[in-house]
Structure formats: structure tokens, C-alpha cells
């Protein structure tokens, strides 16, 4: 009789362990039930009818830019405690390894 009681106790303890583990598993969201992750939809900074275009290139608030569509100059919209919001010029690296405010090699564009 004692042996039968021990078997029943071990089986009930095992059943409770399995039951509690399955409850933990059900509490976790599964791939089917989890909300759909959507890809951020960022567009190219361009416009057919505007000279200056504002845009964001990532989820970070620090990746906001203003583009001059006529010249190609680019500014990052930054914020400082003393100044507030301001435009910080973004430099382009040209083929010679130097930096320029305009994209590409525009060394003789000022002569035209």
C-alpha cells in the first residue's frame, strides 16, 4: 500500500511540473499569435516640385534631414540645449579624400 501511495505522489508531482511548464509556455506569445512587425517605410529625400525636402532615414529621432534638391546640399536637423533646433551641414567625401558641402567633384562648378 505504501508503494502505491509513493507511485501516486510521484506521478502527481510529475503531472504538476508538466502542467506548470505548459502554462508558462502558453503565456508566451507564439509566432502565429504575435503582432505583425511592419517594416518602416522611408522614402528617398526628393521632390518634383519643392526645392527643400525634409525626411527621416531611420527610426531614430536623430536621423532627420533637410535636402536642397537643386544643389544636393544636405543638413541634419539637430537640437541643442542652448540653441534649440538647428541645421548641421553634412559633408560629402569626394574622390580625392577631401570633404565638400556638395556631392561629387564640384571643384570647377564655381567657375561656370
Secondary structure, 3 states (H helix, E strand, C coil): CHHHHHHHHHHHHHHHHHHHHHHHHHHCCCCCCCCCCCCCCCCCCCCCCCCEEEEECCCCCCCEEEEECCCCCEEEEEEECCCEEEEEEECEECCCCCEECCCCCCCCHHHC
